[in-house]
Amino acid sequence: AARQELPTLILEAVKELEAAKQQVLKRIQIWKRQQQLAGNGALFEENLAPLQKRCESLVEVYFQLHQQVMAASAELGPELLPRLLERFTEVLSSLVKR
């Protein structure tokens, strides 16, 4: 039963990681827009520390989850593992690019 649960738990964790990534990317977009509006005289909080902390925390979770997936690769099977790795690549890639 535990072997059948593992893929489900990992998929749920990956979904949560992707949702957290979306929230961080949305916050980055808001920060960029506020920066643009500051050029027109709007108030702007330039402190990037909270946003940087969010990104660092997300990347830390990413690496921990990636390690767990690799450790459980035999149990995940040849169909699920490549899909998970592709999703991991997309998460990290989108964070780095934005």
N, C-alpha and C positions, 0 to 999 in steps of 0.2 A: 504494500500500500504506500509506503514511504517513497518508493521509486516512482510510482505513478504520480504522487503529489509533487515531487521535485520540479518537473517541467512546468506544472501549473503555477507553482510559487515563483519560479524564475520569470515566467512570462508576466505575472502580475508585477513583479519588481521592475521589470523592464518598462512596462506601461507607466508605472509611477515615475521612473527616471525620465521618460519622454515627456510626461506631464510637467514635471519640475523644470525640464529644459525649456518647454514652451513658456512657462511663467517667467523664467529668467530672460529669455529672448524678448518677451513682451516688455519687461521692465527696461531692458537695454534700449528698445525702440522708443519708449516713453522718455528716457534720459536724452536720447539723441534729439527728439522733438523739442524738449525743453531747452536744450542747448541752442537749437535753431531760433527759438522764440526769444532767447536772451539777446540775440543780435538785434532784436527790435525793441529792446528795453524791458522785457519781462524779467521777473525775478527768477534766479536760477541757482539751485544748490549744486555746486560743482563737486562736492565730495563724492568720489567714486568708491570709497572704502566699503560701504555696504554692498554695492553691486559686485565689487571684486570678491568680497567674502562669499556671496551667493555662488558666484562662478567657481571659486575654489572648492567650496563644499560639494557642489554638484560634480565636479571632476573627481573629487575624492570618492564619492559614492560610485561614480562610473567605474573607476579602477577596481574598487572592492568587488563590485558586482561582476565585472569582467573576469576577475580572478576566480570567483566562485563558479562562473559558467565554464571556464576552462578546466577547473578541477573536476567538474561534473560532466565533462564532455562525453565520456563513454555512456553515461546514463541518459544523456539528452538525445543521443542518436544522430545519424548522419543527415536527417532531414531538418531537424530543428536547429542544430548547432550553426550551420551556415546562415540561416535566417536571423538568428540572434546576433551573430557577429556583424552582419550587415546593419542591423539596427543600432548596434553599438557604434559602428563607424559613422553612421549618420548623425548620432547624438553628438559625438566629439567634433566631427567636421562642422556641423552647424554652429556649435559654440565658438570654435576657433575662427570661423569666417566672419561671424557677426561681432 
